[in-house]
Each structure stands twice: as C-alpha cells, then as structure tokens.
Amino acid sequence: MAYDEKLEVRIREVLKGRKGVSSKKMFGGVCFLCDEKMFVGIVKNDLMVRVGPENHNKAIAHKHARSMDFTGKPMIGFIYVAPAGLKTRKDLAKWVEMGRVYAMELPAKKKKKK
C-alpha cells in the first residue's frame, strides 16, 4: 500500500530538531514516534493524529478531520486529517504538534521482557 511520501517530507521538516523523534513503517505507511510513543502517521494520503479520547470530539469537529476507521470502526483517540486540511505548513504543524503534545503526556512505555 502506497502512502504520500511528499507529506512524509513535510512532516520531517516540521519535526526537524525535535529530540526523541523517530519513524517506523506501520499501517502500510509511516508513523512518527516521540520517545517510542506514536503520535502521527500517514495512511495513504491522510495524516493520522493521536489526539487521545478526551480530545477526540473536539478534533473531529475541525473541517477535514474525521475519526480514524482503519479497522472499519472508529478508533476513539485517533483521527485522520484529509489532504485539504494540510495545505499550509501552519496547518500541518498544528496537527503534528497536537499529536506530539498528547504523546508526551502519556506515561513512559514499559520495557518488554525477553
């Protein structure tokens, strides 16, 4: 499954210089993580943003945003933003930062035992 590689470049530009940020191929696209916690990604041409359950309804109230339905049913706490909502750097940065801030508030991930 292909994804919007130009959007990936734009996200990397927005995140340039941020500490603890990495990327990983997931969902047939790419996801960005902050201290190993996923916060945004690209699924086909949409930006996926982790906003958290408490911010979900407020986030989908924005034009061009909708619930993430990757599995066929809404995933509360995750949204998609259509390309029309990402036209400017400022638009993209707003969504990326929203996801990053939420991820930074989450507790540290527990190390898996081998």
C-alpha positions as CSV (number, residue, x, y, z in Angstrom):
1,M,0.0,0.0,0.0
2,A,1.5,3.3,-1.0
3,Y,1.4,6.5,1.1
4,D,2.0,10.2,0.4
5,E,5.8,10.5,0.5
6,K,5.7,14.2,0.0
7,L,3.6,14.5,3.2
8,E,6.3,12.5,4.9
9,V,9.0,15.0,3.8
10,R,6.8,17.9,5.1
11,I,6.3,16.2,8.5
12,R,10.1,15.6,8.8
13,E,10.6,19.3,8.1
14,V,8.1,20.3,10.8
15,L,9.8,17.9,13.3
16,K,13.4,18.9,12.4
17,G,15.4,19.4,15.5
18,R,12.9,17.7,17.9
19,K,14.6,15.4,20.3
20,G,13.4,11.8,20.8
21,V,11.5,11.7,17.5
22,S,11.8,8.6,15.3
23,S,9.9,7.0,12.5
24,K,8.7,3.5,11.7
25,K,6.9,1.8,8.8
26,M,3.4,0.9,10.0
27,F,-0.2,0.6,8.7
28,G,1.2,0.4,5.1
29,G,2.6,3.9,5.7
30,V,4.9,5.6,8.1
31,C,4.4,6.6,11.8
32,F,6.3,9.1,13.9
33,L,7.1,8.4,17.5
34,C,8.3,10.6,20.3
35,D,10.2,8.6,23.0
36,E,8.7,5.4,21.4
37,K,5.1,6.7,21.6
38,M,3.3,7.0,18.3
39,F,1.8,10.5,17.7
40,V,1.3,11.0,13.9
41,G,1.5,8.9,10.8
42,I,0.5,8.7,7.2
43,V,-2.1,6.2,5.9
44,K,-2.5,6.5,2.2
45,N,-2.9,10.3,1.7
46,D,-4.3,11.1,5.2
47,L,-2.5,12.3,8.2
48,M,-3.3,10.1,11.3
49,V,-3.1,12.0,14.6
50,R,-3.2,10.6,18.1
51,V,-5.3,13.1,20.0
52,G,-6.5,11.0,22.9
53,P,-10.0,10.0,23.9
54,E,-10.6,13.3,25.8
55,N,-9.7,15.4,22.7
56,H,-11.4,13.2,20.1
57,N,-14.7,15.0,19.6
58,K,-13.1,18.4,19.6
59,A,-10.6,17.3,17.0
60,I,-13.1,15.8,14.6
61,A,-15.2,19.0,14.8
62,H,-12.4,20.6,12.6
63,K,-13.0,20.8,8.9
64,H,-11.3,17.9,7.1
65,A,-10.9,15.8,10.2
66,R,-12.7,12.5,10.9
67,S,-12.4,9.5,13.2
68,M,-9.7,7.0,12.3
69,D,-11.5,4.0,10.9
70,F,-8.6,1.8,9.9
71,T,-10.3,-1.4,11.1
72,G,-13.7,-0.4,9.8
73,K,-14.9,1.0,13.1
74,P,-13.9,4.3,14.7
75,M,-10.9,4.3,16.9
76,I,-11.5,6.8,19.6
77,G,-8.4,8.9,20.3
78,F,-7.1,8.7,16.7
79,I,-8.2,10.8,13.8
80,Y,-7.5,11.3,10.1
81,V,-7.0,14.7,8.6
82,A,-7.6,14.8,4.8
83,P,-5.0,16.5,2.5
84,A,-7.3,19.5,2.2
85,G,-6.7,20.2,5.8
86,L,-2.9,20.1,5.5
87,K,-2.3,22.6,2.7
88,T,-0.1,25.0,4.6
89,R,2.9,24.3,6.8
90,K,1.0,26.0,9.7
91,D,-2.0,23.6,9.2
92,L,0.3,20.6,9.2
93,A,2.3,21.8,12.2
94,K,-0.8,22.4,14.2
95,W,-1.9,18.7,13.8
96,V,1.6,17.3,14.3
97,E,2.1,19.3,17.5
98,M,-1.3,18.3,18.8
99,G,-0.3,14.6,18.5
100,R,3.2,15.2,19.8
101,V,2.0,17.0,22.9
102,Y,-0.5,14.3,23.7
103,A,2.1,11.6,23.3
104,M,4.5,13.4,25.6
105,E,1.8,13.4,28.3
106,L,1.5,9.6,28.2
107,P,3.4,7.6,30.8
108,A,6.7,6.1,29.6
109,K,6.4,2.7,27.8
110,K,7.3,-0.3,29.9
111,K,10.2,-2.3,28.5
112,K,9.2,-5.7,27.2
113,K,10.8,-8.7,28.9
114,K,12.7,-11.1,26.7
